[in-house]
């Protein structure tokens, strides 16, 4: 049985970590598993034709807010030209309403919900064995031969992350030589921000330091240009973060590293450590989101802007790390003038990049369940971007879009 793992990335320079995790995890099955990536800028008919030519028996799509609309159309088309193909969807955009998705789109056969490695492998084994009853597989939703939709029990998270193989082999790294390589040393987040899907999973799990260093050496020795760590809060564990920073400084070659960090968790010891990094080795993305204390409380975010500002100034003074600070417009209890203050607070810190984003009410997020409470209006189609709420009008949002 030939299995195609595929997705549509937002940009050409992006690559899919999820697909390569699944590919490596399923190596030991009796399936031929291949990976093909496209972008949302590619022609849909061209993508469908390319997928058709793979002659895959199983076509599995990784789904996110930026690609779900195109994937639905492509999957529909593939089912029409290959009626015997098995269409599987997975990813955050289909994990929280899997039953409804199956009812709405009859061409979808299975949906993998939540963390996918063990579930996808077990599903492939069942398909290879031509199993008649899939109700024992945790973490899937499916339609039986009579058209009945079942949403199975959720699958527990993987305890030992080291059991998941390193997602890149030498062939992958050669093929991705002009793209960003995504990597993680942990899964989960210690915080519970209501707009973020990471808050739907309790706790943080870590790969072992031995495993992390081995993986990073592989990337370094293959002269990867840029590694983007997808850890939700990379420095939530100070000792681990410092050990990794130190390791990367000692083994520096031609690679730069991008991290999402919480600036208020930095202390003088860590800032001193970071001041020794060669210029350009590290890039930090710091999510401020808002400086309005009422808004911060409403979104259940635990930050201290005064400490963020102090540490950003110290990092700026060292002058060796690119700093990218984020704000989100449309959060609860932040009207136009409040957001203006948040913007000015961050702007005066003079980051190298200030990114203004707009709230997206993601499926599964707590803030989406609170939409009525804050009178949210948001787009029905992905990415479910805010149009207005009880603090900010659509006219205000439009001003910020133009700005």
C-alpha positions, 0 to 999 in steps of 0.5 A: 500500500502506497501512502502519500503524506502531503500538505500546502505550506504558507510559503515556499521557504517553509517545510512541514515538520509534522509530515516528516515525523509521521513518515519516520514513525511509520517506516516500520509498517508494510507501507511505502510512505512518501512525502510531497509538499506544495504551497498555497500559492500553487495552482490547485489543479496542478497540485491535484494532478501531481498527487494523482500521478503518485498513484498513492492508495492513501492520501493524507493531508496535514491541515491548518488554518492557512490551507484547509480550504484548498485541501478540502477542494483538492481532496474532493477532486481526488476522490472523484478521479480515484474513488478507491483512494483513502482520504485522511485528514489530520492537524489542528484545523480538523482535530476539534470538530472531526465528526462534523467535518466527516458529516459535511464532507463525504469524500473524507474517510478518516480524521486523525485527531490530536498528536498523530504519530501513534494514531496514524501508524495504528491506522495504517496497520489496520488499513493494511490488514483490511480491518473491518472495525476501526472503533478500537483505534484511539484518536480517529474519527471515521465513517463506516461502510453504512455511512455512520460517523464515529468519533473514537476516544482520544489518544493519550499523549506520548510520554517518551518523546525520544521514542519518536525518530529524528524527523530528518535524514540526509536526503531530507536536509539536502532537499530542504537546503533552501528552506527553513528547518523546523525543530522542537525540543519540547511539546506543550506550554506551561501557560494557558493563553485563551487564544492559543491551542497549546493551552488545550494540552496540559503540561510540557514534555521534553526530549532528552538533552542527549537526544537534542544535542545529537539532533542539533549536531546532525543539523549543524554538520549538514550546514542547515541555514536556519533552524526555527524552534517551534517550542511554544516557550523555549526558555520555560525551563531555564537550565535546559535553555541555557544548556542548549544556548551554550551548546549552539554557541560552542558548535557554531558554524553556518546555522542561525537559530530562531526561538520563541521566548518569554522575555520576562522569564529571562534573568541576569544570568541568562542575559549574560550567557546570551551576551556572549553569542556571536552576532546573528547566531540567535533570533528571538520572537517575543510575544507581548500581545498587549500591555493592557493589564485587564486584557492580559488577565482576561486572556489568562496570560501571565506576563510582566511587561515592565520586566519584558521591557527591561530585558528587551533593553538589555538584549538590545544593548548587547546588540547581538540578537535580532529581536522580533516583538509581537502584538495582537489586535482585537483581544478582549477589553482592549479598545482602539486607544488601549491598543494604541498605548500597547503599540507605543509601549512596544514601539519605544523599545525599538525592536528590529521587527514589530509584528502586528497580528490580528486575533484569530478565534481558532477551533478548540481555543477557549476564546472561541468558546467565549465569543458571545461573552465578548460579542466577537464577530469573526470571519466564517472561513479560516483563519477566523480573523476578528472583525469586531468585539464589544471593545473594538469596532470593525471600523477600528479594525480596518484602521489597524489593517491599513496601518 
